[in-house]
C-alpha cells in the first residue's frame, strides 16, 4: 500500500493497526478512521451540466475522486479510498432495471420490472449490460489511476433480499415469500452466486495493484474485506422469515471473503441480531442508530451484547447520523464501558486540530483505564 496523502510513518502505523484489528491483535486504543474533508487548499472541480455525468463520465469521476482525496486530512488509522459506484440500486440496474442516478444526493433508485417471476426463470448479469460495463470500467480506471495513491473499494452491493426487493417491489416480494417461497429461495441462491461473481470480477482488477481492500464502511485489509448484503428489507419481515430467506445468503457471503462487516441499520433491524450474531465468520457489525435516534453511547447494552458474542463494532458519525455529536464524550463513554480495541470509530469532523485532538483523547482515555484496556478474547 502506497499513498502521498499521509506520511510514511503514519501509513505504516495505519496499515499495521488496521490489520491488527481484524486479527484481534489491536493494542492500546480503538481503530480510528477520522477524516476532515477539504482540509487542504485546492479548487473544486466544475460540475458537469448533467449531474449524472458525475458518475457516468469516468474521466470526471477519477479527477473528482483524486481532487477530493488530495484535499482530505486523514487522522488516526484512516486511509484514502476511492469508491466507484452508481448508487445503492446499482445491483438492480446490472440485472436490467431502469435506474435514475442522483450523484448530488449520493443515491439512485430503480423501477421494479419483475411483474411475474415466470418471465425471469434465471437472474443474471449480462456482461454487455450498459451499467455493468460502466461500473467495471470505472473500477479499472480507479485501480490504474490510484496505484500508489489510494485504495479502490469493493462495491456497495444491495444484493440478496434487497436486490429482489428492488426488482420486484417490497409489497410484491413480501407476498411472494408467503405464496411462492420456493421461487424466492431459488432466486436468493442466484443472488448469492452473483454476489460472489462480482467479488471475483472486482478482485481480479484491484488485487494486482497491491493496495489492499476497503469498502464503503471504511477500514482496510490486505485481503478481501466487504460489507455483506445490506438486508435493509429485513426491517419489514419477522425473524423467522429472515432466518428462512436471508440466513444462507449471509452465511455464504461471510464465508467467501476474508473479513466481513454487517450493516445493522437502525432499531427496526435489531429483531434479527440474534441470528446475525450466529454468523461465525462475520467479523464486525456496523451499528447505525439512524437519524433522530440516540447516539451510539446510549446503546451500551446492545454494543456489549455484540462484543460478548465475539464480534467487533463499528460506529459512524457523519451528517444526520451523529455528525453533530460531542465526539470527545462519545469516545470517552464507549471506551470506558466497552473493550476499546474491539471498537472502530468512523468520524468525519470539521478541522485538523479537532481530528488530531480526538486521536490523542482516545489514547489518553484508554491509557488511564484502571486495567488493561484491550481484551484479546
Buried (B, 14 or more C-beta within 10 A) or exposed (E): BBBEBBEEEBBEBBBEBBBBBBEBEBEBBBBBBBBBBEBEEEEEEEEBEEBBBBBBBBEBBBEBBBBBBBBBBBBBBBBBBBBBBBBBBBBBBBBBBEBEBBBEEEEBBBEBBBEEBEEBEEBBBEEEBEBBEBBBEBBBBBBEBBBEBBBBBBBBBBBBBBBBBBBBBBEBBBEBBEEBEEBBEBBBBBBBEBBBEBBEBBBEBBBEBEBBBBBBBBBBBBEBBBBBBBBBBBBBBEEEBBBBBBBBBBBBBBEBBBBBBBBBBBBEBBBBBEBBBEBEBBBBBBBBBBEEBEBBBEBBEBBBBBBEBEBBBBBBBBEEBBBEBEBBEBBBBBBBEBBBBBBBBBBBBEEEEBBBBBBEBBBEBBEEEEEEBBEEE
